[in-house]
Amino acid sequence: MANKIQPLGQRVLVKRVDEEEKSAGGIIIPDTAKEKPQEAEVVSLGTGGKDDDGNAIEFTVAIGDTVLISKYGGTDVKVDGDDLLIVNESDILGIIK
C-alpha cells in the first residue's frame, strides 16, 4: 500500500487512527457528527530536504510512530481503498508515546 506513494521533500504519509465510536456516556456517535481524528500512524517518509548550507535535514518521526497532526492540514489521498493523508512534517504537532 504505502510503497505506491513516495512523498517528496519534508512530507510524511500518514493513516488516521479511528477514534472510539461511543462517547464516554455510551452514546454512539454517527459518522456525520464525528470530527476527523487528529491521531495518525506514519506510513511513509518523504525524500527529505536540505537546509541553507546544503546539509540534509533529518526527519523527527519514523515509520510506525503514532503522531498528532493539525486538524485541517494535509492532502487526502486514497490508495487501494485506504484513506491516507500527506502532510508536511511541520504539520505534525507531536509524537504520541
Phi and psi restraints in degrees (range 20) as a CNS / XPLOR table:
assign (resid 1 and name C) (resid 2 and name N)
       (resid 2 and name CA) (resid 2 and name C) 1.0 -69.2 20.0 2
assign (resid 2 and name N) (resid 2 and name CA)
       (resid 2 and name C) (resid 3 and name N) 1.0 -21.8 20.0 2
assign (resid 2 and name C) (resid 3 and name N)
       (resid 3 and name CA) (resid 3 and name C) 1.0 -75.3 20.0 2
assign (resid 3 and name N) (resid 3 and name CA)
       (resid 3 and name C) (resid 4 and name N) 1.0 -5.4 20.0 2
assign (resid 3 and name C) (resid 4 and name N)
       (resid 4 and name CA) (resid 4 and name C) 1.0 -83.1 20.0 2
assign (resid 4 and name N) (resid 4 and name CA)
       (resid 4 and name C) (resid 5 and name N) 1.0 -19.0 20.0 2
assign (resid 4 and name C) (resid 5 and name N)
       (resid 5 and name CA) (resid 5 and name C) 1.0 -128.3 20.0 2
assign (resid 5 and name N) (resid 5 and name CA)
       (resid 5 and name C) (resid 6 and name N) 1.0 124.9 20.0 2
assign (resid 5 and name C) (resid 6 and name N)
       (resid 6 and name CA) (resid 6 and name C) 1.0 -112.2 20.0 2
assign (resid 6 and name N) (resid 6 and name CA)
       (resid 6 and name C) (resid 7 and name N) 1.0 107.9 20.0 2
assign (resid 6 and name C) (resid 7 and name N)
       (resid 7 and name CA) (resid 7 and name C) 1.0 -61.1 20.0 2
assign (resid 7 and name N) (resid 7 and name CA)
       (resid 7 and name C) (resid 8 and name N) 1.0 150.7 20.0 2
assign (resid 7 and name C) (resid 8 and name N)
       (resid 8 and name CA) (resid 8 and name C) 1.0 -105.7 20.0 2
assign (resid 8 and name N) (resid 8 and name CA)
       (resid 8 and name C) (resid 9 and name N) 1.0 153.9 20.0 2
assign (resid 8 and name C) (resid 9 and name N)
       (resid 9 and name CA) (resid 9 and name C) 1.0 62.9 20.0 2
assign (resid 9 and name N) (resid 9 and name CA)
       (resid 9 and name C) (resid 10 and name N) 1.0 -141.7 20.0 2
assign (resid 9 and name C) (resid 10 and name N)
       (resid 10 and name CA) (resid 10 and name C) 1.0 -89.6 20.0 2
assign (resid 10 and name N) (resid 10 and name CA)
       (resid 10 and name C) (resid 11 and name N) 1.0 36.5 20.0 2
assign (resid 10 and name C) (resid 11 and name N)
       (resid 11 and name CA) (resid 11 and name C) 1.0 -101.1 20.0 2
assign (resid 11 and name N) (resid 11 and name CA)
       (resid 11 and name C) (resid 12 and name N) 1.0 155.7 20.0 2
assign (resid 11 and name C) (resid 12 and name N)
       (resid 12 and name CA) (resid 12 and name C) 1.0 -133.0 20.0 2
assign (resid 12 and name N) (resid 12 and name CA)
       (resid 12 and name C) (resid 13 and name N) 1.0 135.5 20.0 2
assign (resid 12 and name C) (resid 13 and name N)
       (resid 13 and name CA) (resid 13 and name C) 1.0 -94.9 20.0 2
assign (resid 13 and name N) (resid 13 and name CA)
       (resid 13 and name C) (resid 14 and name N) 1.0 124.1 20.0 2
assign (resid 13 and name C) (resid 14 and name N)
       (resid 14 and name CA) (resid 14 and name C) 1.0 -128.9 20.0 2
assign (resid 14 and name N) (resid 14 and name CA)
       (resid 14 and name C) (resid 15 and name N) 1.0 157.5 20.0 2
assign (resid 14 and name C) (resid 15 and name N)
       (resid 15 and name CA) (resid 15 and name C) 1.0 -118.8 20.0 2
assign (resid 15 and name N) (resid 15 and name CA)
       (resid 15 and name C) (resid 16 and name N) 1.0 123.9 20.0 2
assign (resid 15 and name C) (resid 16 and name N)
       (resid 16 and name CA) (resid 16 and name C) 1.0 -62.0 20.0 2
assign (resid 16 and name N) (resid 16 and name CA)
       (resid 16 and name C) (resid 17 and name N) 1.0 141.5 20.0 2
assign (resid 16 and name C) (resid 17 and name N)
       (resid 17 and name CA) (resid 17 and name C) 1.0 -92.7 20.0 2
assign (resid 17 and name N) (resid 17 and name CA)
       (resid 17 and name C) (resid 18 and name N) 1.0 122.2 20.0 2
assign (resid 17 and name C) (resid 18 and name N)
       (resid 18 and name CA) (resid 18 and name C) 1.0 -65.5 20.0 2
assign (resid 18 and name N) (resid 18 and name CA)
       (resid 18 and name C) (resid 19 and name N) 1.0 137.7 20.0 2
assign (resid 18 and name C) (resid 19 and name N)
       (resid 19 and name CA) (resid 19 and name C) 1.0 -86.9 20.0 2
assign (resid 19 and name N) (resid 19 and name CA)
       (resid 19 and name C) (resid 20 and name N) 1.0 167.0 20.0 2
assign (resid 19 and name C) (resid 20 and name N)
       (resid 20 and name CA) (resid 20 and name C) 1.0 -60.6 20.0 2
assign (resid 20 and name N) (resid 20 and name CA)
       (resid 20 and name C) (resid 21 and name N) 1.0 138.6 20.0 2
assign (resid 20 and name C) (resid 21 and name N)
       (resid 21 and name CA) (resid 21 and name C) 1.0 -86.2 20.0 2
assign (resid 21 and name N) (resid 21 and name CA)
       (resid 21 and name C) (resid 22 and name N) 1.0 -3.7 20.0 2
assign (resid 21 and name C) (resid 22 and name N)
       (resid 22 and name CA) (resid 22 and name C) 1.0 -114.9 20.0 2
assign (resid 22 and name N) (resid 22 and name CA)
       (resid 22 and name C) (resid 23 and name N) 1.0 147.4 20.0 2
assign (resid 22 and name C) (resid 23 and name N)
       (resid 23 and name CA) (resid 23 and name C) 1.0 -79.4 20.0 2
assign (resid 23 and name N) (resid 23 and name CA)
       (resid 23 and name C) (resid 24 and name N) 1.0 174.5 20.0 2
assign (resid 23 and name C) (resid 24 and name N)
       (resid 24 and name CA) (resid 24 and name C) 1.0 -61.4 20.0 2
assign (resid 24 and name N) (resid 24 and name CA)
       (resid 24 and name C) (resid 25 and name N) 1.0 -29.3 20.0 2
assign (resid 24 and name C) (resid 25 and name N)
       (resid 25 and name CA) (resid 25 and name C) 1.0 -85.2 20.0 2
assign (resid 25 and name N) (resid 25 and name CA)
       (resid 25 and name C) (resid 26 and name N) 1.0 1.1 20.0 2
assign (resid 25 and name C) (resid 26 and name N)
       (resid 26 and name CA) (resid 26 and name C) 1.0 93.2 20.0 2
assign (resid 26 and name N) (resid 26 and name CA)
       (resid 26 and name C) (resid 27 and name N) 1.0 6.2 20.0 2
assign (resid 26 and name C) (resid 27 and name N)
       (resid 27 and name CA) (resid 27 and name C) 1.0 -81.2 20.0 2
assign (resid 27 and name N) (resid 27 and name CA)
       (resid 27 and name C) (resid 28 and name N) 1.0 131.0 20.0 2
assign (resid 27 and name C) (resid 28 and name N)
       (resid 28 and name CA) (resid 28 and name C) 1.0 -80.5 20.0 2
assign (resid 28 and name N) (resid 28 and name CA)
       (resid 28 and name C) (resid 29 and name N) 1.0 128.8 20.0 2
assign (resid 28 and name C) (resid 29 and name N)
       (resid 29 and name CA) (resid 29 and name C) 1.0 -95.8 20.0 2
assign (resid 29 and name N) (resid 29 and name CA)
       (resid 29 and name C) (resid 30 and name N) 1.0 123.4 20.0 2
assign (resid 29 and name C) (resid 30 and name N)
       (resid 30 and name CA) (resid 30 and name C) 1.0 -70.3 20.0 2
assign (resid 30 and name N) (resid 30 and name CA)
       (resid 30 and name C) (resid 31 and name N) 1.0 155.1 20.0 2
assign (resid 30 and name C) (resid 31 and name N)
       (resid 31 and name CA) (resid 31 and name C) 1.0 -55.7 20.0 2
assign (resid 31 and name N) (resid 31 and name CA)
       (resid 31 and name C) (resid 32 and name N) 1.0 -35.7 20.0 2
assign (resid 31 and name C) (resid 32 and name N)
       (resid 32 and name CA) (resid 32 and name C) 1.0 -69.4 20.0 2
assign (resid 32 and name N) (resid 32 and name CA)
       (resid 32 and name C) (resid 33 and name N) 1.0 -21.6 20.0 2
assign (resid 32 and name C) (resid 33 and name N)
       (resid 33 and name CA) (resid 33 and name C) 1.0 -96.1 20.0 2
assign (resid 33 and name N) (resid 33 and name CA)
       (resid 33 and name C) (resid 34 and name N) 1.0 -7.9 20.0 2
assign (resid 33 and name C) (resid 34 and name N)
       (resid 34 and name CA) (resid 34 and name C) 1.0 -79.0 20.0 2
assign (resid 34 and name N) (resid 34 and name CA)
       (resid 34 and name C) (resid 35 and name N) 1.0 145.9 20.0 2
assign (resid 34 and name C) (resid 35 and name N)
       (resid 35 and name CA) (resid 35 and name C) 1.0 -88.3 20.0 2
assign (resid 35 and name N) (resid 35 and name CA)
       (resid 35 and name C) (resid 36 and name N) 1.0 158.2 20.0 2
assign (resid 35 and name C) (resid 36 and name N)
       (resid 36 and name CA) (resid 36 and name C) 1.0 -66.0 20.0 2
assign (resid 36 and name N) (resid 36 and name CA)
       (resid 36 and name C) (resid 37 and name N) 1.0 135.9 20.0 2
assign (resid 36 and name C) (resid 37 and name N)
       (resid 37 and name CA) (resid 37 and name C) 1.0 -66.2 20.0 2
assign (resid 37 and name N) (resid 37 and name CA)
       (resid 37 and name C) (resid 38 and name N) 1.0 145.6 20.0 2
assign (resid 37 and name C) (resid 38 and name N)
       (resid 38 and name CA) (resid 38 and name C) 1.0 -96.3 20.0 2
assign (resid 38 and name N) (resid 38 and name CA)
       (resid 38 and name C) (resid 39 and name N) 1.0 -8.1 20.0 2
assign (resid 38 and name C) (resid 39 and name N)
       (resid 39 and name CA) (resid 39 and name C) 1.0 -90.4 20.0 2
assign (resid 39 and name N) (resid 39 and name CA)
       (resid 39 and name C) (resid 40 and name N) 1.0 139.7 20.0 2
assign (resid 39 and name C) (resid 40 and name N)
       (resid 40 and name CA) (resid 40 and name C) 1.0 -149.1 20.0 2
assign (resid 40 and name N) (resid 40 and name CA)
       (resid 40 and name C) (resid 41 and name N) 1.0 157.2 20.0 2
assign (resid 40 and name C) (resid 41 and name N)
       (resid 41 and name CA) (resid 41 and name C) 1.0 -104.9 20.0 2
assign (resid 41 and name N) (resid 41 and name CA)
       (resid 41 and name C) (resid 42 and name N) 1.0 133.8 20.0 2
assign (resid 41 and name C) (resid 42 and name N)
       (resid 42 and name CA) (resid 42 and name C) 1.0 -72.7 20.0 2
assign (resid 42 and name N) (resid 42 and name CA)
       (resid 42 and name C) (resid 43 and name N) 1.0 124.1 20.0 2
assign (resid 42 and name C) (resid 43 and name N)
       (resid 43 and name CA) (resid 43 and name C) 1.0 -103.0 20.0 2
assign (resid 43 and name N) (resid 43 and name CA)
       (resid 43 and name C) (resid 44 and name N) 1.0 -37.6 20.0 2
assign (resid 43 and name C) (resid 44 and name N)
       (resid 44 and name CA) (resid 44 and name C) 1.0 -155.0 20.0 2
assign (resid 44 and name N) (resid 44 and name CA)
       (resid 44 and name C) (resid 45 and name N) 1.0 149.9 20.0 2
assign (resid 44 and name C) (resid 45 and name N)
       (resid 45 and name CA) (resid 45 and name C) 1.0 -108.8 20.0 2
assign (resid 45 and name N) (resid 45 and name CA)
       (resid 45 and name C) (resid 46 and name N) 1.0 153.4 20.0 2
assign (resid 45 and name C) (resid 46 and name N)
       (resid 46 and name CA) (resid 46 and name C) 1.0 -73.3 20.0 2
assign (resid 46 and name N) (resid 46 and name CA)
       (resid 46 and name C) (resid 47 and name N) 1.0 -172.4 20.0 2
assign (resid 46 and name C) (resid 47 and name N)
       (resid 47 and name CA) (resid 47 and name C) 1.0 -80.2 20.0 2
assign (resid 47 and name N) (resid 47 and name CA)
       (resid 47 and name C) (resid 48 and name N) 1.0 -9.8 20.0 2
assign (resid 47 and name C) (resid 48 and name N)
       (resid 48 and name CA) (resid 48 and name C) 1.0 94.7 20.0 2
assign (resid 48 and name N) (resid 48 and name CA)
       (resid 48 and name C) (resid 49 and name N) 1.0 176.2 20.0 2
assign (resid 48 and name C) (resid 49 and name N)
       (resid 49 and name CA) (resid 49 and name C) 1.0 -138.3 20.0 2
assign (resid 49 and name N) (resid 49 and name CA)
       (resid 49 and name C) (resid 50 and name N) 1.0 179.7 20.0 2
assign (resid 49 and name C) (resid 50 and name N)
       (resid 50 and name CA) (resid 50 and name C) 1.0 -130.3 20.0 2
assign (resid 50 and name N) (resid 50 and name CA)
       (resid 50 and name C) (resid 51 and name N) 1.0 145.8 20.0 2
assign (resid 50 and name C) (resid 51 and name N)
       (resid 51 and name CA) (resid 51 and name C) 1.0 -82.5 20.0 2
assign (resid 51 and name N) (resid 51 and name CA)
       (resid 51 and name C) (resid 52 and name N) 1.0 -174.6 20.0 2
assign (resid 51 and name C) (resid 52 and name N)
       (resid 52 and name CA) (resid 52 and name C) 1.0 -62.5 20.0 2
assign (resid 52 and name N) (resid 52 and name CA)
       (resid 52 and name C) (resid 53 and name N) 1.0 -25.7 20.0 2
assign (resid 52 and name C) (resid 53 and name N)
       (resid 53 and name CA) (resid 53 and name C) 1.0 -90.7 20.0 2
assign (resid 53 and name N) (resid 53 and name CA)
       (resid 53 and name C) (resid 54 and name N) 1.0 0.5 20.0 2
assign (resid 53 and name C) (resid 54 and name N)
       (resid 54 and name CA) (resid 54 and name C) 1.0 87.8 20.0 2
assign (resid 54 and name N) (resid 54 and name CA)
       (resid 54 and name C) (resid 55 and name N) 1.0 7.0 20.0 2
assign (resid 54 and name C) (resid 55 and name N)
       (resid 55 and name CA) (resid 55 and name C) 1.0 -82.1 20.0 2
assign (resid 55 and name N) (resid 55 and name CA)
       (resid 55 and name C) (resid 56 and name N) 1.0 143.0 20.0 2
assign (resid 55 and name C) (resid 56 and name N)
       (resid 56 and name CA) (resid 56 and name C) 1.0 -66.0 20.0 2
assign (resid 56 and name N) (resid 56 and name CA)
       (resid 56 and name C) (resid 57 and name N) 1.0 140.4 20.0 2
assign (resid 56 and name C) (resid 57 and name N)
       (resid 57 and name CA) (resid 57 and name C) 1.0 -97.3 20.0 2
assign (resid 57 and name N) (resid 57 and name CA)
       (resid 57 and name C) (resid 58 and name N) 1.0 123.5 20.0 2
assign (resid 57 and name C) (resid 58 and name N)
       (resid 58 and name CA) (resid 58 and name C) 1.0 -78.2 20.0 2
assign (resid 58 and name N) (resid 58 and name CA)
       (resid 58 and name C) (resid 59 and name N) 1.0 144.1 20.0 2
assign (resid 58 and name C) (resid 59 and name N)
       (resid 59 and name CA) (resid 59 and name C) 1.0 -74.2 20.0 2
assign (resid 59 and name N) (resid 59 and name CA)
       (resid 59 and name C) (resid 60 and name N) 1.0 143.8 20.0 2
assign (resid 59 and name C) (resid 60 and name N)
       (resid 60 and name CA) (resid 60 and name C) 1.0 -94.5 20.0 2
assign (resid 60 and name N) (resid 60 and name CA)
       (resid 60 and name C) (resid 61 and name N) 1.0 -5.8 20.0 2
assign (resid 60 and name C) (resid 61 and name N)
       (resid 61 and name CA) (resid 61 and name C) 1.0 -116.5 20.0 2
assign (resid 61 and name N) (resid 61 and name CA)
       (resid 61 and name C) (resid 62 and name N) 1.0 161.4 20.0 2
assign (resid 61 and name C) (resid 62 and name N)
       (resid 62 and name CA) (resid 62 and name C) 1.0 -129.4 20.0 2
assign (resid 62 and name N) (resid 62 and name CA)
       (resid 62 and name C) (resid 63 and name N) 1.0 159.9 20.0 2
assign (resid 62 and name C) (resid 63 and name N)
       (resid 63 and name CA) (resid 63 and name C) 1.0 -59.7 20.0 2
assign (resid 63 and name N) (resid 63 and name CA)
       (resid 63 and name C) (resid 64 and name N) 1.0 132.5 20.0 2
assign (resid 63 and name C) (resid 64 and name N)
       (resid 64 and name CA) (resid 64 and name C) 1.0 98.0 20.0 2
assign (resid 64 and name N) (resid 64 and name CA)
       (resid 64 and name C) (resid 65 and name N) 1.0 -14.9 20.0 2
assign (resid 64 and name C) (resid 65 and name N)
       (resid 65 and name CA) (resid 65 and name C) 1.0 -65.7 20.0 2
assign (resid 65 and name N) (resid 65 and name CA)
       (resid 65 and name C) (resid 66 and name N) 1.0 144.6 20.0 2
assign (resid 65 and name C) (resid 66 and name N)
       (resid 66 and name CA) (resid 66 and name C) 1.0 -97.0 20.0 2
assign (resid 66 and name N) (resid 66 and name CA)
       (resid 66 and name C) (resid 67 and name N) 1.0 124.5 20.0 2
assign (resid 66 and name C) (resid 67 and name N)
       (resid 67 and name CA) (resid 67 and name C) 1.0 -124.8 20.0 2
assign (resid 67 and name N) (resid 67 and name CA)
       (resid 67 and name C) (resid 68 and name N) 1.0 163.1 20.0 2
assign (resid 67 and name C) (resid 68 and name N)
       (resid 68 and name CA) (resid 68 and name C) 1.0 -105.6 20.0 2
assign (resid 68 and name N) (resid 68 and name CA)
       (resid 68 and name C) (resid 69 and name N) 1.0 121.2 20.0 2
assign (resid 68 and name C) (resid 69 and name N)
       (resid 69 and name CA) (resid 69 and name C) 1.0 -109.9 20.0 2
assign (resid 69 and name N) (resid 69 and name CA)
       (resid 69 and name C) (resid 70 and name N) 1.0 157.1 20.0 2
assign (resid 69 and name C) (resid 70 and name N)
       (resid 70 and name CA) (resid 70 and name C) 1.0 -65.0 20.0 2
assign (resid 70 and name N) (resid 70 and name CA)
       (resid 70 and name C) (resid 71 and name N) 1.0 148.9 20.0 2
assign (resid 70 and name C) (resid 71 and name N)
       (resid 71 and name CA) (resid 71 and name C) 1.0 -62.0 20.0 2
assign (resid 71 and name N) (resid 71 and name CA)
       (resid 71 and name C) (resid 72 and name N) 1.0 -40.5 20.0 2
assign (resid 71 and name C) (resid 72 and name N)
       (resid 72 and name CA) (resid 72 and name C) 1.0 -116.1 20.0 2
assign (resid 72 and name N) (resid 72 and name CA)
       (resid 72 and name C) (resid 73 and name N) 1.0 14.9 20.0 2
assign (resid 72 and name C) (resid 73 and name N)
       (resid 73 and name CA) (resid 73 and name C) 1.0 -86.3 20.0 2
assign (resid 73 and name N) (resid 73 and name CA)
       (resid 73 and name C) (resid 74 and name N) 1.0 165.3 20.0 2
assign (resid 73 and name C) (resid 74 and name N)
       (resid 74 and name CA) (resid 74 and name C) 1.0 90.0 20.0 2
assign (resid 74 and name N) (resid 74 and name CA)
       (resid 74 and name C) (resid 75 and name N) 1.0 174.2 20.0 2
assign (resid 74 and name C) (resid 75 and name N)
       (resid 75 and name CA) (resid 75 and name C) 1.0 -123.3 20.0 2
assign (resid 75 and name N) (resid 75 and name CA)
       (resid 75 and name C) (resid 76 and name N) 1.0 124.8 20.0 2
assign (resid 75 and name C) (resid 76 and name N)
       (resid 76 and name CA) (resid 76 and name C) 1.0 -75.2 20.0 2
assign (resid 76 and name N) (resid 76 and name CA)
       (resid 76 and name C) (resid 77 and name N) 1.0 135.5 20.0 2
assign (resid 76 and name C) (resid 77 and name N)
       (resid 77 and name CA) (resid 77 and name C) 1.0 -135.7 20.0 2
assign (resid 77 and name N) (resid 77 and name CA)
       (resid 77 and name C) (resid 78 and name N) 1.0 155.4 20.0 2
assign (resid 77 and name C) (resid 78 and name N)
       (resid 78 and name CA) (resid 78 and name C) 1.0 -121.4 20.0 2
assign (resid 78 and name N) (resid 78 and name CA)
       (resid 78 and name C) (resid 79 and name N) 1.0 125.2 20.0 2
assign (resid 78 and name C) (resid 79 and name N)
       (resid 79 and name CA) (resid 79 and name C) 1.0 -129.7 20.0 2
assign (resid 79 and name N) (resid 79 and name CA)
       (resid 79 and name C) (resid 80 and name N) 1.0 120.8 20.0 2
assign (resid 79 and name C) (resid 80 and name N)
       (resid 80 and name CA) (resid 80 and name C) 1.0 50.8 20.0 2
assign (resid 80 and name N) (resid 80 and name CA)
       (resid 80 and name C) (resid 81 and name N) 1.0 38.3 20.0 2
assign (resid 80 and name C) (resid 81 and name N)
       (resid 81 and name CA) (resid 81 and name C) 1.0 83.9 20.0 2
assign (resid 81 and name N) (resid 81 and name CA)
       (resid 81 and name C) (resid 82 and name N) 1.0 -5.0 20.0 2
assign (resid 81 and name C) (resid 82 and name N)
       (resid 82 and name CA) (resid 82 and name C) 1.0 -93.7 20.0 2
assign (resid 82 and name N) (resid 82 and name CA)
       (resid 82 and name C) (resid 83 and name N) 1.0 134.9 20.0 2
assign (resid 82 and name C) (resid 83 and name N)
       (resid 83 and name CA) (resid 83 and name C) 1.0 -86.6 20.0 2
assign (resid 83 and name N) (resid 83 and name CA)
       (resid 83 and name C) (resid 84 and name N) 1.0 117.8 20.0 2
assign (resid 83 and name C) (resid 84 and name N)
       (resid 84 and name CA) (resid 84 and name C) 1.0 -120.6 20.0 2
assign (resid 84 and name N) (resid 84 and name CA)
       (resid 84 and name C) (resid 85 and name N) 1.0 172.5 20.0 2
assign (resid 84 and name C) (resid 85 and name N)
       (resid 85 and name CA) (resid 85 and name C) 1.0 -141.0 20.0 2
assign (resid 85 and name N) (resid 85 and name CA)
       (resid 85 and name C) (resid 86 and name N) 1.0 132.2 20.0 2
assign (resid 85 and name C) (resid 86 and name N)
       (resid 86 and name CA) (resid 86 and name C) 1.0 -102.6 20.0 2
assign (resid 86 and name N) (resid 86 and name CA)
       (resid 86 and name C) (resid 87 and name N) 1.0 120.6 20.0 2
assign (resid 86 and name C) (resid 87 and name N)
       (resid 87 and name CA) (resid 87 and name C) 1.0 -125.1 20.0 2
assign (resid 87 and name N) (resid 87 and name CA)
       (resid 87 and name C) (resid 88 and name N) 1.0 152.8 20.0 2
assign (resid 87 and name C) (resid 88 and name N)
       (resid 88 and name CA) (resid 88 and name C) 1.0 -70.6 20.0 2
assign (resid 88 and name N) (resid 88 and name CA)
       (resid 88 and name C) (resid 89 and name N) 1.0 147.7 20.0 2
assign (resid 88 and name C) (resid 89 and name N)
       (resid 89 and name CA) (resid 89 and name C) 1.0 -58.9 20.0 2
assign (resid 89 and name N) (resid 89 and name CA)
       (resid 89 and name C) (resid 90 and name N) 1.0 -28.6 20.0 2
assign (resid 89 and name C) (resid 90 and name N)
       (resid 90 and name CA) (resid 90 and name C) 1.0 -69.1 20.0 2
assign (resid 90 and name N) (resid 90 and name CA)
       (resid 90 and name C) (resid 91 and name N) 1.0 -16.8 20.0 2
assign (resid 90 and name C) (resid 91 and name N)
       (resid 91 and name CA) (resid 91 and name C) 1.0 -83.2 20.0 2
assign (resid 91 and name N) (resid 91 and name CA)
       (resid 91 and name C) (resid 92 and name N) 1.0 -5.8 20.0 2
assign (resid 91 and name C) (resid 92 and name N)
       (resid 92 and name CA) (resid 92 and name C) 1.0 -86.6 20.0 2
assign (resid 92 and name N) (resid 92 and name CA)
       (resid 92 and name C) (resid 93 and name N) 1.0 120.0 20.0 2
assign (resid 92 and name C) (resid 93 and name N)
       (resid 93 and name CA) (resid 93 and name C) 1.0 -85.3 20.0 2
assign (resid 93 and name N) (resid 93 and name CA)
       (resid 93 and name C) (resid 94 and name N) 1.0 -26.6 20.0 2
assign (resid 93 and name C) (resid 94 and name N)
       (resid 94 and name CA) (resid 94 and name C) 1.0 179.9 20.0 2
assign (resid 94 and name N) (resid 94 and name CA)
       (resid 94 and name C) (resid 95 and name N) 1.0 167.2 20.0 2
assign (resid 94 and name C) (resid 95 and name N)
       (resid 95 and name CA) (resid 95 and name C) 1.0 -101.6 20.0 2
assign (resid 95 and name N) (resid 95 and name CA)
       (resid 95 and name C) (resid 96 and name N) 1.0 130.4 20.0 2
assign (resid 95 and name C) (resid 96 and name N)
       (resid 96 and name CA) (resid 96 and name C) 1.0 -91.1 20.0 2
assign (resid 96 and name N) (resid 96 and name CA)
       (resid 96 and name C) (resid 97 and name N) 1.0 123.6 20.0 2
